[in-house]
Amino acid sequence: MPVRVKVIAVCCILFLTGQCLFARTDNNNSLQKAKSLRILVIGDSNTEIGNITMPLKVLIDSTYGDYGTGYCTLNTNSMGRIPDSLSVQCDTIWIRFDMRNDWVPETGPYYSPDGLSISSAVPGANVTVRFDGEGIDLYYLQDTVGGSFSVSIDGKEMATITHNPSVPAAAKATFNRLVRGKHVMVVRVVTGKTTLFGVDARKKNAKDNRRFILHKWGNGWASTEEYANIDENVFITSLQELNPDKIVILLGTNDHNLDHRDAESVKANLITILSRIKKALPDAGVLLVSTFTTDGIEAKALLPEYVNNSFPEAAAETGYSYWDMNTLFGPYSPEKIQDGVHVNEKYGGIIARKLLNQLKY
C-alpha cells in the first residue's frame, strides 16, 4: 500500500531567541539531555561547501547518533559536501536554477528556500535519489503553473502528487516506515511543471520532536540581498515544513566582497530575513553570526561596519541573539582561509565545535 503523503505549505529558518545560545559550557551534559536538536544553517559558499556544516554534523552524530542526512539540495551543481549515504542523479531534461552563480544575480523573486532548485516541464523527466535510511522527505514547489509528479521507491509506486495553488508555496512529501537500509527513489514528471528543492533522508523513524539533525541552506555567491529577495511565502512555508528548532544565519561575506554593500543596506536585508523567520517559526531559537575576515580591501573597509553595526543592530531590533564570531576567529590568515574567502576544514571544524559546545537549552 502506498505510504500516505503529507503535504503542508510551511516555511522555516533557524534562529535563536533570548540570550545567546553560544554561551560557554564546561561539558556536553546540557547537550546530551536535550530531547531534540534540529539545526538549520543559512549561509553562502562557506555553508554550501560544507567545511563548517559537515564537522558540525559529525559532532551531532557522535553525541546523539545518526538521524539521517538533514536537508540537502537536489541541484547537483551546488551540493557541496554531503553525507556519503546520499547521491543524486538528474537526467538531462532538468533545468538547474541558482539565484546567484556569478557576479550578477538572477532577477528575483526566487522560488526556493536557498535559491537552488531543479525544474522540468517534460513528461518522463526523472531524478534518482539513492539513500540509506528508513524514510525520506521530498521538498518541492507548489507552483501556480500547476502540474503533477510521481514518486517510486525501490520500484514501487508510492504516490502521484498534484499541485495547483493560488499562490506559490513550499510543500513536503513524506515517505516513512521503510525497511532499514539502502533505497532508490525516483521522481518523475507526469504533467505540467515540477520544481524540486531538496531531500532529507531519515533514520531511526524518529518524529521531528525527537530528532538530532543538521540542515543546511547554503548558496555560493549569495548575499543578504538575494536571500531577502526570495519569495516571502515560499521562504516562510519552507521554514515551516523543515521545522528546525535552532537557526544560525551566517551571511555577509559576499555583501562586502562582491557587492560592496553599505552597512545600512545589509542591516535592512537581515531584518527582512529575521522578520520572516519570526513570522514562520515564532518559537524557534535564532542566532545571527558575524562572518570572519577574508582577504581584500573590502573586508577591511566594510566588514568592521557590519560587525559593529549591521549584525548587532539587526539582531537587537528583531529580538534575536548575536554572536560575534569575527572577533573570536581573529584576523585574516592564509593558514585559516587558504583561498582568501573560504575557511578550510581544520578551522571550519573549530568553528563547528565552538558552536555546538556553547549551545544552551
Summary of the structure (lengths in Angstrom):
residues: 361
radius of gyration: 19.5
end to end distance: 40.7
largest distance: 61.2
contacts: 1338
relative contact order: 0.23
helix: 29%
strand: 30%
